[in-house]
Every structure is written in structure tokens, then in C-alpha cells.
Amino acid sequence: MWEILEHRRTWKLLDRLPLDILKRYEKWKDIVRLSGPLGLRQIKGFNDESLRGEWRGHRASRLSRQYRVIYLIERERVLVEVVSVTAHNYRKK
């Protein structure tokens, strides 16, 4: 089982998400808890991919055409840290 940590600012973002995106995010978390990031790659709808540039080392999964969840994997602790759920704007802030 994988552990999922959500950054403090992620909680604030989740309150403002549309309900269908929030449900998709909860489904994403269920898949990650059970089978980790490898499980996400088996489901084509999430289009899980590694990021480049400023976000090197992070990964992103598609929740919809517009929304992405950006996360970081720590293998030593079997941990997925959710950095942001964003409307497809990958610029670091």
C-alpha cells in the first residue's frame, strides 16, 4: 500500500474544484493507494507522465482535459506527495 500526502495548499485548491473533478481525484487516490504510480500508467485516461524543465522529478496525471494532479514519488518511504491539483498551468509559483 502506498501512502498519499497532500500539501497544505492542495486542500485549499480542492475546495474550489468542480464536483466531477473532485470525484476523479478521489478515484486517482484510490488507484495510487492500491497499486502505486504503476497502476496509473495502466489506465490510459489518466495519461500519467513525467514532467520536464522546472518540474523535473515530478509527475502529472490527467483528471480532465483541463485539470492535472502534479505529484512527487518517494520510493524509500512508498510515498506519493501531491503537490498541486491545477488547471494545466505547470509554472512553479
N, CA, C and O atoms as a GROMACS GRO file, in nm:
protein
  372
    1MET      N    1   0.084  -0.119   0.000
    1MET     CA    2   0.000   0.000   0.000
    1MET      C    3   0.088   0.125   0.000
    1MET      O    4   0.189   0.132   0.070
    2TRP      N    5   0.047   0.220  -0.079
    2TRP     CA    6   0.117   0.347  -0.089
    2TRP      C    7   0.051   0.449   0.002
    2TRP      O    8  -0.071   0.446   0.022
    3GLU      N    9   0.130   0.538   0.057
    3GLU     CA   10   0.079   0.647   0.139
    3GLU      C   11   0.072   0.773   0.053
    3GLU      O   12   0.163   0.799  -0.025
    4ILE      N   13  -0.034   0.850   0.068
    4ILE     CA   14  -0.050   0.974  -0.009
    4ILE      C   15  -0.051   1.092   0.087
    4ILE      O   16  -0.132   1.098   0.180
    5LEU      N   17   0.039   1.185   0.065
    5LEU     CA   18   0.041   1.310   0.141
    5LEU      C   19  -0.003   1.422   0.049
    5LEU      O   20   0.038   1.430  -0.066
    6GLU      N   21  -0.088   1.509   0.101
    6GLU     CA   22  -0.134   1.624   0.023
    6GLU      C   23  -0.080   1.751   0.088
    6GLU      O   24  -0.093   1.771   0.208
    7HIS      N   25  -0.020   1.834   0.007
    7HIS     CA   26   0.035   1.960   0.057
    7HIS      C   27  -0.079   2.045   0.113
    7HIS      O   28  -0.194   2.033   0.071
    8ARG      N   29  -0.046   2.130   0.207
    8ARG     CA   30  -0.146   2.214   0.271
    8ARG      C   31  -0.223   2.300   0.171
    8ARG      O   32  -0.345   2.316   0.182
    9ARG      N   33  -0.152   2.355   0.073
    9ARG     CA   34  -0.220   2.440  -0.026
    9ARG      C   35  -0.311   2.357  -0.117
    9ARG      O   36  -0.403   2.411  -0.178
   10THR      N   37  -0.284   2.227  -0.127
   10THR     CA   38  -0.369   2.140  -0.209
   10THR      C   39  -0.510   2.134  -0.150
   10THR      O   40  -0.608   2.131  -0.224
   11TRP      N   41  -0.519   2.131  -0.017
   11TRP     CA   42  -0.652   2.128   0.047
   11TRP      C   43  -0.734   2.251   0.009
   11TRP      O   44  -0.854   2.241  -0.016
   12LYS      N   45  -0.670   2.365   0.003
   12LYS     CA   46  -0.741   2.488  -0.034
   12LYS      C   47  -0.789   2.480  -0.179
   12LYS      O   48  -0.899   2.526  -0.212
   13LEU      N   49  -0.706   2.423  -0.266
   13LEU     CA   50  -0.743   2.409  -0.407
   13LEU      C   51  -0.859   2.311  -0.424
   13LEU      O   52  -0.946   2.332  -0.509
   14LEU      N   53  -0.861   2.205  -0.345
   14LEU     CA   54  -0.966   2.103  -0.358
   14LEU      C   55  -1.105   2.159  -0.328
   14LEU      O   56  -1.204   2.115  -0.386
   15ASP      N   57  -1.110   2.256  -0.237
   15ASP     CA   58  -1.239   2.316  -0.201
   15ASP      C   59  -1.302   2.390  -0.319
   15ASP      O   60  -1.424   2.406  -0.325
   16ARG      N   61  -1.219   2.436  -0.412
   16ARG     CA   62  -1.269   2.515  -0.524
   16ARG      C   63  -1.288   2.435  -0.653
   16ARG      O   64  -1.329   2.490  -0.755
   17LEU      N   65  -1.258   2.305  -0.649
   17LEU     CA   66  -1.270   2.223  -0.771
   17LEU      C   67  -1.415   2.188  -0.802
   17LEU      O   68  -1.497   2.177  -0.711
   18PRO      N   69  -1.448   2.172  -0.929
   18PRO     CA   70  -1.581   2.122  -0.965
   18PRO      C   71  -1.600   1.980  -0.910
   18PRO      O   72  -1.503   1.906  -0.893
   19LEU      N   73  -1.722   1.943  -0.883
   19LEU     CA   74  -1.752   1.814  -0.820
   19LEU      C   75  -1.703   1.696  -0.902
   19LEU      O   76  -1.650   1.600  -0.845
   20ASP      N   77  -1.717   1.700  -1.034
   20ASP     CA   78  -1.673   1.586  -1.116
   20ASP      C   79  -1.521   1.570  -1.112
   20ASP      O   80  -1.472   1.457  -1.117
   21ILE      N   81  -1.447   1.679  -1.102
   21ILE     CA   82  -1.301   1.672  -1.092
   21ILE      C   83  -1.262   1.618  -0.955
   21ILE      O   84  -1.169   1.539  -0.944
   22LEU      N   85  -1.332   1.660  -0.854
   22LEU     CA   86  -1.305   1.611  -0.718
   22LEU      C   87  -1.328   1.459  -0.709
   22LEU      O   88  -1.250   1.388  -0.645
   23LYS      N   89  -1.434   1.411  -0.772
   23LYS     CA   90  -1.461   1.267  -0.773
   23LYS      C   91  -1.351   1.191  -0.848
   23LYS      O   92  -1.308   1.084  -0.805
   24ARG      N   93  -1.307   1.248  -0.959
   24ARG     CA   94  -1.199   1.185  -1.037
   24ARG      C   95  -1.068   1.182  -0.957
   24ARG      O   96  -0.992   1.086  -0.964
   25TYR      N   97  -1.043   1.289  -0.881
   25TYR     CA   98  -0.925   1.295  -0.795
   25TYR      C   99  -0.931   1.187  -0.686
   25TYR      O  100  -0.830   1.123  -0.656
   26GLU      N  101  -1.048   1.167  -0.628
   26GLU     CA  102  -1.063   1.062  -0.526
   26GLU      C  103  -1.038   0.924  -0.586
   26GLU      O  104  -0.978   0.839  -0.522
   27LYS      N  105  -1.083   0.903  -0.708
   27LYS     CA  106  -1.058   0.777  -0.779
   27LYS      C  107  -0.908   0.761  -0.804
   27LYS      O  108  -0.854   0.652  -0.788
   28TRP      N  109  -0.842   0.869  -0.844
   28TRP     CA  110  -0.698   0.869  -0.864
   28TRP      C  111  -0.626   0.825  -0.737
   28TRP      O  112  -0.534   0.743  -0.741
   29LYS      N  113  -0.668   0.882  -0.622
   29LYS     CA  114  -0.606   0.847  -0.494
   29LYS      C  115  -0.627   0.699  -0.461
   29LYS      O  116  -0.536   0.634  -0.410
   30ASP      N  117  -0.746   0.646  -0.488
   30ASP     CA  118  -0.772   0.504  -0.463
   30ASP      C  119  -0.677   0.415  -0.542
   30ASP      O  120  -0.622   0.319  -0.489
   31ILE      N  121  -0.658   0.447  -0.668
   31ILE     CA  122  -0.568   0.369  -0.754
   31ILE      C  123  -0.425   0.376  -0.703
   31ILE      O  124  -0.356   0.275  -0.698
   32VAL      N  125  -0.380   0.495  -0.665
   32VAL     CA  126  -0.244   0.512  -0.615
   32VAL      C  127  -0.224   0.436  -0.485
   32VAL      O  128  -0.120   0.372  -0.465
   33ARG      N  129  -0.321   0.442  -0.395
   33ARG     CA  130  -0.309   0.370  -0.268
   33ARG      C  131  -0.291   0.220  -0.290
   33ARG      O  132  -0.210   0.156  -0.223
   34LEU      N  133  -0.366   0.165  -0.383
   34LEU     CA  134  -0.364   0.021  -0.405
   34LEU      C  135  -0.245  -0.027  -0.488
   34LEU      O  136  -0.181  -0.125  -0.451
   35SER      N  137  -0.215   0.041  -0.597
   35SER     CA  138  -0.113  -0.012  -0.688
   35SER      C  139  -0.002   0.088  -0.721
   35SER      O  140   0.085   0.057  -0.803
   36GLY      N  141  -0.002   0.203  -0.661
   36GLY     CA  142   0.105   0.299  -0.683
   36GLY      C  143   0.100   0.362  -0.822
   36GLY      O  144   0.003   0.344  -0.895
   37PRO      N  145   0.203   0.434  -0.857
   37PRO     CA  146   0.208   0.502  -0.987
   37PRO      C  147   0.204   0.406  -1.105
   37PRO      O  148   0.156   0.443  -1.212
   38LEU      N  149   0.250   0.284  -1.088
   38LEU     CA  150   0.243   0.187  -1.199
   38LEU      C  151   0.099   0.157  -1.236
   38LEU      O  152   0.070   0.133  -1.354
   39GLY      N  153   0.009   0.156  -1.140
   39GLY     CA  154  -0.132   0.135  -1.167
   39GLY      C  155  -0.192   0.246  -1.252
   39GLY      O  156  -0.280   0.221  -1.333
   40LEU      N  157  -0.143   0.368  -1.233
   40LEU     CA  158  -0.192   0.482  -1.311
   40LEU      C  159  -0.152   0.468  -1.458
   40LEU      O  160  -0.228   0.506  -1.547
   41ARG      N  161  -0.035   0.415  -1.482
   41ARG     CA  162   0.013   0.403  -1.620
   41ARG      C  163  -0.067   0.300  -1.698
   41ARG      O  164  -0.070   0.304  -1.821
   42GLN      N  165  -0.132   0.208  -1.629
   42GLN     CA  166  -0.211   0.105  -1.696
   42GLN      C  167  -0.348   0.157  -1.739
   42GLN      O  168  -0.414   0.096  -1.822
   43ILE      N  169  -0.390   0.268  -1.682
   43ILE     CA  170  -0.520   0.328  -1.717
   43ILE      C  171  -0.493   0.446  -1.810
   43ILE      O  172  -0.440   0.548  -1.766
   44LYS      N  173  -0.529   0.432  -1.935
   44LYS     CA  174  -0.496   0.533  -2.036
   44LYS      C  175  -0.559   0.669  -2.009
   44LYS      O  176  -0.502   0.772  -2.048
   45GLY      N  177  -0.673   0.674  -1.945
   45GLY     CA  178  -0.744   0.800  -1.923
   45GLY      C  179  -0.667   0.899  -1.837
   45GLY      O  180  -0.689   1.019  -1.848
   46PHE      N  181  -0.577   0.849  -1.752
   46PHE     CA  182  -0.501   0.939  -1.665
   46PHE      C  183  -0.380   0.999  -1.735
   46PHE      O  184  -0.327   1.100  -1.689
   47ASN      N  185  -0.334   0.940  -1.845
   47ASN     CA  186  -0.217   0.990  -1.920
   47ASN      C  187  -0.104   1.031  -1.826
   47ASN      O  188  -0.053   1.143  -1.836
   48ASP      N  189  -0.065   0.943  -1.738
   48ASP     CA  190   0.040   0.972  -1.641
   48ASP      C  191   0.173   0.990  -1.714
   48ASP      O  192   0.211   0.909  -1.798
   49GLU      N  193   0.245   1.099  -1.680
   49GLU     CA  194   0.370   1.129  -1.748
   49GLU      C  195   0.466   1.202  -1.656
   49GLU      O  196   0.425   1.268  -1.561
   50SER      N  197   0.596   1.190  -1.686
   50SER     CA  198   0.696   1.265  -1.611
   50SER      C  199   0.704   1.405  -1.671
   50SER      O  200   0.678   1.425  -1.790
   51LEU      N  201   0.740   1.501  -1.587
   51LEU     CA  202   0.748   1.640  -1.630
   51LEU      C  203   0.894   1.681  -1.651
   51LEU      O  204   0.985   1.621  -1.595
   52ARG      N  205   0.912   1.784  -1.732
   52ARG     CA  206   1.046   1.835  -1.763
   52ARG      C  207   1.059   1.979  -1.718
   52ARG      O  208   0.964   2.039  -1.668
   53GLY      N  209   1.177   2.033  -1.736
   53GLY     CA  210   1.201   2.173  -1.703
   53GLY      C  211   1.202   2.198  -1.554
   53GLY      O  212   1.265   2.124  -1.478
   54GLU      N  213   1.134   2.303  -1.510
   54GLU     CA  214   1.129   2.339  -1.368
   54GLU      C  215   1.067   2.227  -1.284
   54GLU      O  216   1.098   2.215  -1.165
   55TRP      N  217   0.981   2.147  -1.342
   55TRP     CA  218   0.911   2.041  -1.271
   55TRP      C  219   0.982   1.906  -1.283
   55TRP      O  220   0.921   1.803  -1.253
   56ARG      N  221   1.108   1.904  -1.325
   56ARG     CA  222   1.183   1.779  -1.338
   56ARG      C  223   1.177   1.699  -1.207
   56ARG      O  224   1.199   1.755  -1.100
   57GLY      N  225   1.149   1.571  -1.218
   57GLY     CA  226   1.137   1.486  -1.100
   57GLY      C  227   0.993   1.465  -1.055
   57GLY      O  228   0.965   1.373  -0.979
   58HIS      N  229   0.903   1.550  -1.100
   58HIS     CA  230   0.762   1.539  -1.068
   58HIS      C  231   0.690   1.463  -1.179
   58HIS      O  232   0.744   1.445  -1.289
   59ARG      N  233   0.570   1.418  -1.150
   59ARG     CA  234   0.486   1.351  -1.248
   59ARG      C  235   0.350   1.421  -1.250
   59ARG      O  236   0.313   1.490  -1.155
   60ALA      N  237   0.275   1.403  -1.359
   60ALA     CA  238   0.140   1.461  -1.370
   60ALA      C  239   0.045   1.356  -1.427
   60ALA      O  240   0.082   1.278  -1.514
   61SER      N  241  -0.076   1.357  -1.375
   61SER     CA  242  -0.183   1.271  -1.426
   61SER      C  243  -0.299   1.359  -1.466
   61SER      O  244  -0.327   1.459  -1.400
   62ARG      N  245  -0.366   1.322  -1.571
   62ARG     CA  246  -0.480   1.399  -1.623
   62ARG      C  247  -0.608   1.360  -1.548
   62ARG      O  248  -0.642   1.242  -1.540
   63LEU      N  249  -0.676   1.460  -1.494
   63LEU     CA  250  -0.807   1.436  -1.431
   63LEU      C  251  -0.919   1.471  -1.528
   63LEU      O  252  -1.029   1.416  -1.520
   64SER      N  253  -0.890   1.562  -1.620
   64SER     CA  254  -0.981   1.600  -1.727
   64SER      C  255  -0.897   1.668  -1.834
   64SER      O  256  -0.774   1.668  -1.825
   65ARG      N  257  -0.961   1.724  -1.935
   65ARG     CA  258  -0.883   1.796  -2.036
   65ARG      C  259  -0.808   1.913  -1.975
   65ARG      O  260  -0.698   1.946  -2.018
   66GLN      N  261  -0.867   1.974  -1.876
   66GLN     CA  262  -0.808   2.094  -1.817
   66GLN      C  263  -0.726   2.067  -1.691
   66GLN      O  264  -0.620   2.125  -1.674
   67TYR      N  265  -0.774   1.980  -1.603
   67TYR     CA  266  -0.713   1.964  -1.472
   67TYR      C  267  -0.612   1.851  -1.467
   67TYR      O  268  -0.632   1.744  -1.525
   68ARG      N  269  -0.501   1.877  -1.394
   68ARG     CA  270  -0.396   1.779  -1.372
   68ARG      C  271  -0.366   1.771  -1.223
   68ARG      O  272  -0.384   1.868  -1.149
   69VAL      N  273  -0.321   1.655  -1.181
   69VAL     CA  274  -0.266   1.641  -1.046
   69VAL      C  275  -0.115   1.623  -1.063
   69VAL      O  276  -0.070   1.536  -1.137
   70ILE      N  277  -0.039   1.707  -0.994
   70ILE     CA  278   0.107   1.702  -1.000
   70ILE      C  279   0.156   1.640  -0.870
   70ILE      O  280   0.116   1.682  -0.761
   71TYR      N  281   0.244   1.540  -0.882
   71TYR     CA  282   0.288   1.470  -0.762
   71TYR      C  283   0.434   1.429  -0.773
   71TYR      O  284   0.495   1.433  -0.880
   72LEU      N  285   0.489   1.390  -0.659
   72LEU     CA  286   0.628   1.350  -0.646
   72LEU      C  287   0.631   1.214  -0.579
   72LEU      O  288   0.554   1.189  -0.486
   73ILE      N  289   0.718   1.125  -0.625
   73ILE     CA  290   0.727   0.990  -0.570
   73ILE      C  291   0.852   0.978  -0.484
   73ILE      O  292   0.961   1.015  -0.526
   74GLU      N  293   0.835   0.928  -0.364
   74GLU     CA  294   0.947   0.895  -0.276
   74GLU      C  295   0.946   0.745  -0.257
   74GLU      O  296   0.864   0.693  -0.180
   75ARG      N  297   1.034   0.676  -0.323
   75ARG     CA  298   1.035   0.529  -0.321
   75ARG      C  299   1.080   0.472  -0.187
   75ARG      O  300   1.033   0.366  -0.147
   76GLU      N  301   1.170   0.541  -0.118
   76GLU     CA  302   1.220   0.488   0.008
   76GLU      C  303   1.107   0.470   0.110
   76GLU      O  304   1.110   0.377   0.191
   77ARG      N  305   1.010   0.558   0.106
   77ARG     CA  306   0.901   0.555   0.203
   77ARG      C  307   0.770   0.505   0.144
   77ARG      O  308   0.668   0.507   0.213
   78VAL      N  309   0.771   0.462   0.020
   78VAL     CA  310   0.649   0.421  -0.051
   78VAL      C  311   0.544   0.532  -0.033
   78VAL      O  312   0.437   0.511   0.023
   79LEU      N  313   0.580   0.649  -0.082
   79LEU     CA  314   0.503   0.770  -0.056
   79LEU      C  315   0.479   0.846  -0.186
   79LEU      O  316   0.569   0.858  -0.269
   80VAL      N  317   0.359   0.897  -0.202
   80VAL     CA  318   0.326   0.987  -0.312
   80VAL      C  319   0.284   1.119  -0.249
   80VAL      O  320   0.188   1.124  -0.173
   81GLU      N  321   0.356   1.226  -0.281
   81GLU     CA  322   0.324   1.358  -0.228
   81GLU      C  323   0.256   1.440  -0.336
   81GLU      O  324   0.318   1.474  -0.437
   82VAL      N  325   0.129   1.473  -0.316
   82VAL     CA  326   0.055   1.556  -0.412
   82VAL      C  327   0.095   1.700  -0.389
   82VAL      O  328   0.076   1.755  -0.280
   83VAL      N  329   0.150   1.761  -0.492
   83VAL     CA  330   0.197   1.899  -0.483
   83VAL      C  331   0.086   1.995  -0.521
   83VAL      O  332   0.071   2.100  -0.458
   84SER      N  333   0.008   1.960  -0.624
   84SER     CA  334  -0.094   2.052  -0.670
   84SER      C  335  -0.198   1.980  -0.755
   84SER      O  336  -0.168   1.880  -0.820
   85VAL      N  337  -0.318   2.032  -0.753
   85VAL     CA  338  -0.422   1.994  -0.849
   85VAL      C  339  -0.453   2.124  -0.920
   85VAL      O  340  -0.511   2.216  -0.863
   86THR      N  341  -0.413   2.130  -1.047
   86THR     CA  342  -0.412   2.258  -1.116
   86THR      C  343  -0.483   2.252  -1.250
   86THR      O  344  -0.500   2.144  -1.308
   87ALA      N  345  -0.524   2.366  -1.298
   87ALA     CA  346  -0.589   2.377  -1.428
   87ALA      C  347  -0.482   2.390  -1.536
   87ALA      O  348  -0.478   2.491  -1.607
   88HIS      N  349  -0.398   2.290  -1.550
   88HIS     CA  350  -0.297   2.276  -1.655
   88HIS      C  351  -0.208   2.399  -1.670
   88HIS      O  352  -0.187   2.448  -1.781
   89ASN      N  353  -0.156   2.446  -1.561
   89ASN     CA  354  -0.058   2.554  -1.562
   89ASN      C  355   0.061   2.503  -1.482
   89ASN      O  356   0.059   2.503  -1.359
   90TYR      N  357   0.166   2.459  -1.552
   90TYR     CA  358   0.278   2.394  -1.486
   90TYR      C  359   0.388   2.490  -1.440
   90TYR      O  360   0.496   2.444  -1.402
   91ARG      N  361   0.364   2.617  -1.444
   91ARG     CA  362   0.466   2.711  -1.397
   91ARG      C  363   0.473   2.706  -1.245
   91ARG      O  364   0.371   2.714  -1.177
   92LYS      N  365   0.594   2.693  -1.192
   92LYS     CA  366   0.611   2.691  -1.047
   92LYS      C  367   0.581   2.828  -0.990
   92LYS      O  368   0.610   2.930  -1.052
   93LYS      N  369   0.522   2.830  -0.871
   93LYS     CA  370   0.488   2.957  -0.807
   93LYS      C  371   0.558   2.967  -0.674
   93LYS      O  372   0.542   3.067  -0.604
   0.00000   0.00000   0.00000
